[in-house]
Amino acid sequence: MRNLFGLFWLFFFLYFIFGHPAVIYYSSEYPKQYLEQVNPTESLVYLGISIVLWSGIFLVLLRIIYGYTFKRKWNINRINQTGKRLDAIIVQTSKSASSVRDHAIKSVVLQLKNLQQEPIQHQMDIFDSKPMERRFEEGKHIQLRVDPTFKLKPYVILEGTQGKINGLFFAGWLLLLSGVIYYYVFSYQLENANYGWRFLSLSHPLISSGGFLIFFAGIFYLIFKFIILKKLNLGSSSLALKFSGLRAAAVIQEVKQTGTYINEQPEVRFEVEYTDATGVIQRATVKKVVSLLDLGNIQTQRNCVVFYNPKTPNQVMFESDVNTK
């Protein structure tokens, strides 16, 4: 069901990027009239805009694909060689593990000590290539490798993990590139009427589709980075705090709603005070999205446990949130 839901939104997005601009253009502006009156310099400007848009799109896509293939493989090999080794014990394994061919994909909860020897829990998905060996059952010990700088994605891996390059990403990129090049040729043959590129305009799909793709992709990126990751305390900064942070008892000085809601759940700002490992009293602000059902409880809560960054003491997360990421 989740895959069908994802495919629906993918096709919905692709329609409004590629299909809808074409429907509007070919139903309202095609065929163009009086092409002989169009300034040829103007048509070359539109052609240049189109080429710049699509060149930028394909370069960005190629960089993203490179990051998820060759660079990720190199990072995994590097983490295996230079990453810090941590011993972990499996305290929970998903009962409904999915499988791919003869391989199992298991979600496990691990109990271990981080780089500062603080106890933490960590959940990760493991691709088990040898399920018959039962290596990932509850109570078994496994070893992790952690990049202490948290600059090499995926930052935390199962020791011995081998990076793989999925050629489907490059095949998809080439398919899209071929489709755009074909549409340039198709549009020119269909609409030029012996006047070159004078049929181009800002509403032509060669320009509008590229512009819409950049606009909507930019909107999704900003929402994902500054709302989903930041507001829900996800991403590399939270992972780094879990694996390199120190634990401390804290006192909540103030609790106040920020006025922001995520999925109709309020964001709450906590002013906390704690004493760091050097004996210095630190004050920090923690923002998190809480359930409406928990608002009454957090208003009266005063004592808590936090994880903080020794290098940046105002970077703080509640221990309960650290262990659920």
C-alpha positions in Angstrom: 0.0 0.0 0.0 2.8 2.4 0.9 4.5 1.7 -2.5 1.2 2.4 -4.4 0.8 5.6 -2.4 4.3 6.7 -3.3 3.8 5.9 -7.0 0.6 7.9 -7.0 2.3 11.0 -5.8 5.2 10.4 -8.1 2.9 10.3 -11.2 0.9 13.2 -9.8 4.1 15.3 -9.5 5.3 14.3 -13.0 2.0 15.2 -14.5 2.1 18.7 -13.2 5.7 19.1 -14.2 5.5 17.7 -17.7 2.0 16.8 -18.7 0.0 19.8 -17.5 2.2 22.5 -19.1 2.0 20.6 -22.4 -1.8 20.2 -22.3 -2.2 24.0 -21.6 0.3 25.0 -24.3 -0.9 22.7 -27.1 -4.6 23.5 -26.4 -4.2 27.3 -26.3 -1.1 28.5 -28.1 -0.4 25.9 -30.8 0.1 26.4 -33.7 1.8 29.8 -33.3 0.8 32.5 -35.7 2.8 35.3 -37.3 6.2 33.8 -36.6 7.7 36.0 -39.3 7.0 39.0 -37.0 8.9 37.5 -34.0 12.3 39.0 -33.2 14.9 36.3 -33.9 17.1 37.6 -31.1 14.2 37.1 -28.7 13.8 33.5 -29.8 17.5 32.9 -29.2 17.2 34.3 -25.6 14.3 31.9 -24.9 16.4 29.0 -26.4 19.3 30.0 -24.1 17.0 30.1 -21.1 15.7 26.7 -21.9 19.2 25.2 -22.3 20.5 26.8 -19.1 17.4 25.4 -17.2 17.8 21.9 -18.4 21.6 21.9 -18.2 21.3 22.9 -14.5 18.7 20.3 -13.8 20.8 17.5 -15.3 24.0 18.6 -13.6 22.2 18.7 -10.2 20.6 15.3 -10.8 24.0 13.9 -11.8 25.6 15.2 -8.7 22.8 13.7 -6.5 23.2 10.4 -8.2 27.0 10.5 -7.8 26.4 11.1 -4.1 24.2 8.1 -3.7 26.4 5.8 -5.7 30.2 6.3 -6.1 30.6 8.8 -3.2 28.5 6.7 -0.8 30.4 3.5 -1.7 33.7 5.4 -1.1 32.4 6.7 2.2 31.3 3.3 3.4 34.8 1.9 2.6 36.4 4.8 4.4 34.2 4.4 7.5 35.1 0.6 7.6 38.8 1.6 7.6 38.9 4.7 9.8 35.6 4.7 11.7 35.4 4.1 15.4 34.4 0.6 16.3 31.5 0.2 18.8 30.1 -3.0 20.2 26.3 -3.2 20.4 23.8 -5.8 21.6 20.5 -6.4 19.8 17.6 -5.8 22.2 14.8 -6.0 19.6 14.3 -7.3 16.1 11.3 -6.6 13.9 9.0 -9.6 13.7 7.6 -8.7 10.3 10.9 -8.4 8.4 10.6 -7.8 4.7 12.7 -9.7 2.2 14.3 -9.2 -1.2 14.9 -12.5 -3.0 16.8 -14.7 -0.5 17.9 -11.7 1.6 16.1 -10.3 4.7 15.7 -6.6 5.6 15.4 -6.4 9.4 14.8 -3.4 11.7 16.8 -3.8 14.9 17.1 -1.8 18.1 20.6 -1.7 19.5 21.9 -1.0 22.9 25.5 0.4 23.1 27.8 3.1 24.5 28.5 6.1 22.3 31.9 7.6 21.6 31.8 9.3 25.0 30.9 6.0 26.7 27.3 7.2 27.4 24.6 4.5 27.1 22.3 5.0 24.1 19.8 3.0 21.9 19.9 3.1 18.2 17.5 1.8 15.6 18.7 0.8 12.1 17.7 -1.4 9.2 20.1 -4.3 8.4 20.2 -6.0 5.0 20.8 -9.6 6.0 22.4 -11.5 3.2 22.6 -14.8 5.2 19.4 -15.1 7.2 20.0 -18.8 7.8 22.9 -17.9 10.1 20.5 -16.0 12.4 23.1 -13.4 13.2 20.7 -10.6 14.1 18.5 -12.2 16.7 17.8 -10.5 20.1 20.7 -10.9 22.5 23.3 -11.2 19.7 26.3 -8.8 19.6 27.3 -6.9 16.5 29.9 -4.3 15.7 29.2 -0.8 14.3 31.6 1.6 12.6 31.0 5.3 13.2 32.5 8.3 11.4 33.6 10.5 14.4 33.5 13.6 12.2 30.0 12.9 10.9 31.0 14.1 7.4 30.9 10.8 5.6 27.4 9.6 4.9 25.8 7.3 6.0 27.8 8.1 9.2 27.0 4.8 11.0 27.2 1.4 9.4 27.4 -2.3 10.4 31.0 -3.3 10.3 31.9 -5.1 7.1 29.1 -3.4 5.1 30.0 -3.2 1.4 28.9 -0.3 -0.7 27.1 -1.0 -4.0 26.4 1.1 -7.0 22.9 0.9 -8.4 23.0 1.4 -12.1 19.3 2.1 -12.3 20.0 5.7 -11.1 22.2 6.4 -14.1 19.8 4.6 -16.5 17.0 6.8 -15.3 19.1 9.9 -15.8 20.0 8.9 -19.3 16.4 8.1 -20.1 15.3 11.5 -18.9 18.1 13.2 -20.9 17.1 11.3 -24.0 13.5 12.3 -23.5 14.3 16.0 -23.2 16.7 15.9 -26.3 14.0 14.1 -28.3 11.4 16.7 -27.3 13.8 19.5 -28.5 14.0 17.7 -31.9 10.2 16.9 -31.9 9.2 20.5 -31.1 11.5 22.0 -33.6 10.3 19.8 -36.4 6.7 20.3 -35.5 6.6 24.1 -34.9 9.5 25.8 -36.6 7.6 26.5 -39.9 10.9 27.4 -41.5 11.4 30.2 -38.9 13.8 28.5 -36.6 13.2 28.7 -32.9 10.8 31.7 -33.1 8.0 29.5 -31.8 9.6 29.5 -28.3 8.0 31.5 -25.5 8.0 31.4 -21.7 4.9 29.2 -21.7 6.4 26.6 -24.0 7.0 23.2 -22.2 10.7 23.4 -23.0 10.9 26.4 -20.6 7.9 26.1 -18.4 8.5 22.4 -17.5 12.1 23.1 -16.5 11.0 26.1 -14.5 8.2 24.2 -12.7 10.6 21.3 -11.9 13.2 23.7 -10.3 10.5 25.6 -8.4 8.6 22.6 -6.9 11.9 20.7 -6.2 13.2 23.7 -4.4 10.0 24.0 -2.3 10.1 20.3 -1.4 13.8 20.6 -0.5 13.2 23.6 1.8 10.3 21.9 3.5 12.3 18.7 4.0 15.4 20.5 5.3 14.0 23.3 7.4 10.7 21.8 8.6 10.9 18.0 8.6 14.6 17.6 9.6 14.9 20.6 11.8 11.5 20.6 13.6 11.5 16.8 14.1 15.1 16.7 15.2 16.3 14.4 12.4 19.4 14.5 10.2 23.1 14.4 10.8 23.2 16.9 13.6 20.9 14.8 15.8 22.8 11.6 14.9 26.1 13.3 15.8 24.7 14.4 19.1 23.6 10.9 19.9 26.9 9.3 19.1 29.3 12.0 20.4 27.2 13.8 23.1 27.5 13.7 26.8 24.6 12.9 29.2 23.5 15.3 32.0 20.7 15.8 34.4 18.8 19.0 33.7 16.1 21.3 35.1 13.3 22.7 32.9 13.1 26.4 33.6 10.3 27.3 31.2 7.9 25.7 28.8 6.1 27.6 26.1 4.4 26.9 22.8 6.1 28.6 19.7 2.9 28.9 17.7 4.1 26.5 15.1 2.2 23.3 14.3 3.4 20.2 12.5 0.7 17.7 11.5 -1.6 19.7 13.8 0.8 19.0 16.7 2.3 22.0 18.5 5.9 22.8 18.7 7.1 23.6 22.2 10.1 25.5 23.4 11.9 24.3 26.6 14.4 26.4 28.4 16.7 24.0 30.3 19.6 24.4 32.7 22.3 21.7 33.3 25.8 21.4 34.6 28.3 20.2 32.1 31.3 17.8 32.7 33.5 20.7 33.7 31.1 21.9 36.4 29.9 25.0 34.4 26.2 25.7 34.5 24.8 25.9 31.0 21.5 27.1 29.7 20.0 26.0 26.4 16.8 26.0 24.4 15.2 22.8 23.1 12.4 22.8 20.6 10.3 19.8 19.8 6.9 18.8 18.4 4.8 17.2 21.1 1.4 15.4 21.1 -1.6 17.4 22.1 -2.3 14.7 24.7 1.1 15.3 26.4 0.8 19.1 26.7 -0.6 18.8 30.2 2.2 16.6 31.4 5.1 18.6 30.1 3.7 21.8 31.7 4.4 20.2 35.1 7.6 18.4 34.3 10.7 19.9 35.8 13.5 17.3 35.8 14.9 15.6 32.7 18.0 14.1 31.2 19.6 15.7 28.2 22.5 15.0 25.7 24.7 18.0 24.9 27.5 18.7 22.5 30.7 19.2 24.6 32.0 21.6 21.9 28.7 23.5 21.6 27.0 23.3 25.0 23.8 25.0 23.7 23.2 22.2 21.3 20.9 19.9 23.4 18.4 17.2 23.0 16.3 15.2 25.5 17.6 11.7 26.1 14.2 10.3 25.3 14.3 11.9 21.8 18.0 10.9 21.3 17.1 7.2 21.8 14.1 7.2 19.5 16.0 8.5 16.4 
